[in-house]
Amino acid sequence: MAATTLLPQPSQSHNSVAPRSGVIVLYGYGIRVQVDRGHLVLDDGIGSDRRRFRLPRVGHGLTRLIVIGSDGMLSLAALRWLADQDAAFVMLDRDGSVLATTGPVRPSDARLRRAQALAVNNGTGLKIVRELISQKLLGQERVAREKLQDESTAELIASYRLRLAESDGQEAIRSHEALAGGAYWAAWRDLAITYPRNDLPRVPEHWRVFGHRKSVLSESQRRAITPANAMLKDLCAVL
């Protein structure tokens, strides 16, 4: 008798340990987060392409659970499991907007809160802002020089970064950051996006380059009109 063809079975993974980063991202439809015999059970996927994670209370490595989408089920027992394990929970809509968040509750450190309050007026806050923006512009400078091979843009960003040391207020720092950001994203504008040759006839012309960071639909970074900008926006939301 000839063998009959079996129906395709959904692929499943039963990972007992979270990624090294401590973050698990669930997406798709029919997402389920529940507790079964003390283990946190996570299901996600699209159609027959499903995944399953089963995490014990010990050695799971989970620090943050991110759910993208609103189709599925999350049990109260699962929220309690995450709270007991000091793991954060984040729920994002598919456009990147935050729908819900929870996190571990820790006692307030009065010394830290006092230092944060005084930082606005004693100059500490300005030093922190200057250092953070400096590191950001340094990263943009390196990408422009090493990845985009755009030396002129890299030098322009470097000039704005050097001016941060002379900035005497947050408004001046934000101005330098904005000018450097404009130059940085302008260097990305004409970057070609590659597609399989067979798909090119179906790809709109404006999808074949990175395009403008600012969308013509919203006059901001929201509602991106190119795939590259849309993926970047979603990645920033997850981050």
C-alpha positions as CSV (number, residue, x, y, z in Angstrom):
1,M,0.0,0.0,0.0
2,A,1.4,3.4,-0.9
3,A,2.2,5.7,1.9
4,T,-0.3,8.5,2.4
5,T,0.8,12.1,2.6
6,L,0.6,13.5,6.1
7,L,-0.7,16.9,6.8
8,P,2.0,19.4,7.7
9,Q,2.4,19.7,11.5
10,P,3.1,23.1,13.1
11,S,6.6,23.5,14.2
12,Q,7.1,24.0,18.0
13,S,10.0,24.9,20.1
14,H,10.1,24.2,23.8
15,N,12.8,26.5,25.0
16,S,13.4,26.3,28.8
17,V,15.8,29.3,28.9
18,A,15.3,32.8,27.8
19,P,17.7,34.5,25.4
20,R,21.0,35.8,26.8
21,S,19.6,39.3,26.7
22,G,16.8,38.2,29.0
23,V,14.1,39.4,26.6
24,I,11.4,37.4,24.9
25,V,9.3,39.0,22.2
26,L,5.9,37.4,21.3
27,Y,4.1,38.4,18.1
28,G,1.5,37.1,15.7
29,Y,-2.1,35.9,16.4
30,G,-3.5,33.8,19.1
31,I,-0.8,34.8,21.6
32,R,-1.2,33.0,24.9
33,V,0.7,33.7,28.2
34,Q,-0.4,31.4,31.1
35,V,0.9,29.4,33.9
36,D,0.9,25.6,33.9
37,R,2.1,23.6,36.9
38,G,4.3,26.5,38.0
39,H,5.8,27.1,34.6
40,L,5.2,30.1,32.5
41,V,4.0,28.9,29.1
42,L,4.2,31.3,26.1
43,D,2.7,30.6,22.6
44,D,2.8,32.8,19.6
45,G,3.1,32.7,15.8
46,I,1.2,33.1,12.6
47,G,-0.9,30.3,11.1
48,S,0.9,26.9,11.3
49,D,4.2,28.6,12.2
50,R,3.9,28.5,15.9
51,R,6.5,28.8,18.8
52,R,6.2,27.7,22.4
53,F,8.4,28.6,25.4
54,R,8.1,26.9,28.7
55,L,9.9,28.6,31.5
56,P,10.5,27.2,35.0
57,R,10.7,29.4,38.1
58,V,14.4,28.7,38.5
59,G,17.1,29.5,35.9
60,H,14.8,30.9,33.2
61,G,16.8,34.1,32.7
62,L,13.8,36.2,31.7
63,T,13.9,39.9,32.6
64,R,11.4,41.3,30.2
65,L,8.4,39.9,28.2
66,I,7.3,41.9,25.2
67,V,4.0,41.2,23.4
68,I,3.4,42.9,20.0
69,G,-0.3,42.8,19.1
70,S,-3.6,42.5,20.9
71,D,-4.9,39.1,19.6
72,G,-4.6,36.5,22.4
73,M,-4.9,35.9,26.1
74,L,-2.8,36.8,29.2
75,S,-3.8,35.3,32.5
76,L,-3.7,37.0,35.9
77,A,-1.6,34.1,37.1
78,A,0.9,34.9,34.4
79,L,1.2,38.5,35.6
80,R,1.7,37.3,39.2
81,W,4.4,34.8,37.9
82,L,6.2,37.7,36.2
83,A,5.9,39.9,39.3
84,D,7.2,37.2,41.6
85,Q,10.2,36.7,39.2
86,D,11.0,40.5,39.0
87,A,10.4,40.4,35.3
88,A,8.8,43.3,33.4
89,F,5.9,43.0,30.9
90,V,5.3,45.3,27.9
91,M,2.4,45.2,25.5
92,L,2.8,47.1,22.2
93,D,0.3,47.7,19.5
94,R,1.4,46.8,15.9
95,D,2.1,50.5,15.2
96,G,4.6,50.6,18.1
97,S,2.4,52.4,20.6
98,V,2.6,51.2,24.2
99,L,-0.7,49.6,25.5
100,A,0.4,48.4,28.9
101,T,3.5,48.0,31.0
102,T,4.3,46.4,34.4
103,G,7.6,46.1,36.2
104,P,9.2,45.1,39.4
105,V,8.4,47.3,42.4
106,R,11.5,48.3,44.4
107,P,11.8,50.5,47.5
108,S,12.5,54.2,46.9
109,D,16.1,55.4,47.6
110,A,15.7,58.8,49.2
111,R,19.3,59.7,48.5
112,L,18.9,59.0,44.8
113,R,15.6,60.9,44.5
114,R,17.3,63.9,46.3
115,A,20.2,63.8,43.9
116,Q,17.9,63.6,40.9
117,A,15.9,66.6,42.2
118,L,19.1,68.7,42.8
119,A,20.7,67.7,39.4
120,V,18.5,70.2,37.6
121,N,20.1,73.2,39.3
122,N,23.6,72.2,40.4
123,G,24.9,71.4,36.9
124,T,25.0,67.7,37.2
125,G,21.9,67.2,35.0
126,L,23.6,69.3,32.2
127,K,26.7,67.2,32.4
128,I,24.7,64.0,32.1
129,V,22.7,65.4,29.1
130,R,25.9,66.6,27.4
131,E,27.5,63.2,27.8
132,L,24.5,61.2,26.6
133,I,24.1,63.4,23.5
134,S,27.8,63.3,22.8
135,Q,27.8,59.5,22.8
136,K,24.8,59.5,20.5
137,L,26.4,61.8,18.0
138,L,29.7,59.8,18.2
139,G,27.7,56.7,17.1
140,Q,26.1,58.6,14.3
141,E,29.5,59.9,13.2
142,R,30.9,56.3,13.1
143,V,28.0,54.9,11.1
144,A,28.2,57.8,8.6
145,R,32.0,57.3,8.1
146,E,32.3,53.5,8.3
147,K,29.0,52.1,7.0
148,L,27.7,54.9,4.7
149,Q,31.1,55.9,3.5
150,D,30.1,59.6,3.8
151,E,33.1,61.5,5.1
152,S,31.6,64.9,4.7
153,T,28.5,64.0,6.8
154,A,30.7,62.4,9.5
155,E,32.8,65.5,9.7
156,L,29.7,67.7,10.0
157,I,28.3,65.6,12.8
158,A,31.7,65.7,14.6
159,S,31.6,69.5,14.5
160,Y,28.3,69.5,16.2
161,R,29.5,67.0,18.8
162,L,32.5,69.2,19.6
163,R,30.3,72.2,20.1
164,L,28.5,70.4,23.0
165,A,31.4,71.2,25.3
166,E,30.7,74.9,24.8
167,S,26.9,74.6,25.3
168,D,25.7,76.3,28.4
169,G,22.1,75.0,28.4
170,Q,19.9,72.2,27.3
171,E,18.3,74.2,24.6
172,A,21.7,74.7,22.9
173,I,22.4,71.0,23.3
174,R,19.1,70.0,21.8
175,S,19.8,72.3,18.9
176,H,23.1,70.7,18.1
177,E,21.5,67.2,18.4
178,A,18.7,68.2,16.0
179,L,21.2,69.6,13.4
180,A,23.4,66.6,13.6
181,G,20.4,64.3,13.3
182,G,19.2,66.1,10.2
183,A,22.6,65.6,8.6
184,Y,22.7,62.0,9.7
185,W,19.3,61.0,8.3
186,A,19.9,63.0,5.1
187,A,22.9,60.6,4.4
188,W,20.5,57.7,4.6
189,R,17.9,59.2,2.3
190,D,19.3,57.8,-1.0
191,L,20.6,54.5,0.4
192,A,19.4,51.7,-2.0
193,I,17.3,48.9,-0.5
194,T,17.9,45.6,-2.3
195,Y,15.1,43.2,-3.3
196,P,15.1,39.8,-5.1
197,R,15.2,40.4,-8.8
198,N,11.9,38.6,-9.4
199,D,10.1,40.9,-7.0
200,L,11.4,44.2,-8.4
201,P,8.4,44.7,-10.8
202,R,6.1,44.7,-7.9
203,V,8.1,47.0,-5.7
204,P,7.1,50.7,-5.8
205,E,9.9,53.1,-6.8
206,H,9.9,54.9,-3.4
207,W,10.4,51.6,-1.6
208,R,13.7,51.1,-3.3
209,V,15.6,53.6,-1.2
210,F,15.6,54.3,2.5
211,G,13.8,57.6,1.9
212,H,13.0,60.6,4.2
213,R,12.9,60.0,7.9
214,K,9.9,62.4,8.1
215,S,6.7,60.9,6.7
216,V,4.6,63.1,4.3
217,L,1.5,61.6,6.0
218,S,2.3,62.9,9.5
219,E,5.1,65.5,9.1
220,S,7.0,63.4,11.7
221,Q,8.5,60.0,12.1
222,R,5.1,58.4,12.6
223,R,3.2,56.6,9.8
224,A,6.3,55.8,7.7
225,I,5.8,55.3,4.0
226,T,8.8,53.1,3.2
227,P,9.5,49.6,4.6
228,A,13.0,50.6,5.9
229,N,11.6,53.5,8.0
230,A,8.7,51.4,9.2
231,M,11.0,48.6,10.4
232,L,13.3,51.2,12.1
233,K,10.3,52.7,13.9
234,D,9.1,49.4,15.2
235,L,12.6,48.4,16.3
236,C,12.9,51.6,18.3
237,A,9.5,51.0,19.9
238,V,10.6,47.5,21.0
239,L,13.9,48.9,22.3
